[in-house]
Structures are given as structure tokens and as C-alpha cells.
Amino acid sequence: MRFAIILWIEELPYNVARRTSEIGIRMALGAHRGRVVRMILNQVLVLAVVGLAIGVSTALGTSKLVASFRERYPISVLQVRIPTM
């Protein structure tokens, strides 16, 4: 989760730097500052929501897969033996 937050925080400055010329043209043509800020934040939030949806669905699928293995191959911690040298 921390990794995702760090990536999200890093995405905003990258996105602004990449689109600096577009932002400058919009401002020169009369776009209000708030509208430009909303445009950038909207793009970042859409990216975050898509990433969240992919992450949650992957986590749920993986947990179901692991649960199915536990049902097929039940093993307790006491049955696991660590070889010694």
C-alpha cells in the first residue's frame, strides 16, 4: 500500500512536467487555473482508480487460489520439517 501511495504521489509531478507545454498553451488561451488543476488531478485520480481496481481484483483472485490449494492439500505447521545440515 505504501508503494502504491508513493507511486501515486510521484505521478503528479511527472504528469505536470510532461504536459508543461500543453498547460502553457491552455493558460495562454484563457483557461482558468482551477480548470487546469482539475484536469491534471482528474487524470491522476482515474489512474489511481484503475490501479486500485486491478490491485483489488488481483488480490481477491490470488486469495481464492491460495484458499483452494489449502483445501486440496491440507498441511499443518507441525508437519513441516526443516532439514538440518
Secondary structure, 3 states (H helix, E strand, C coil): CHHHHHHHHHHHHHHHHHCHHHHHHHHHCCCCHHHHHHHHHHHHHHHHHHHHHHHHHHHHHHHHHHHHHHHHCCCCHHHCCCCCC
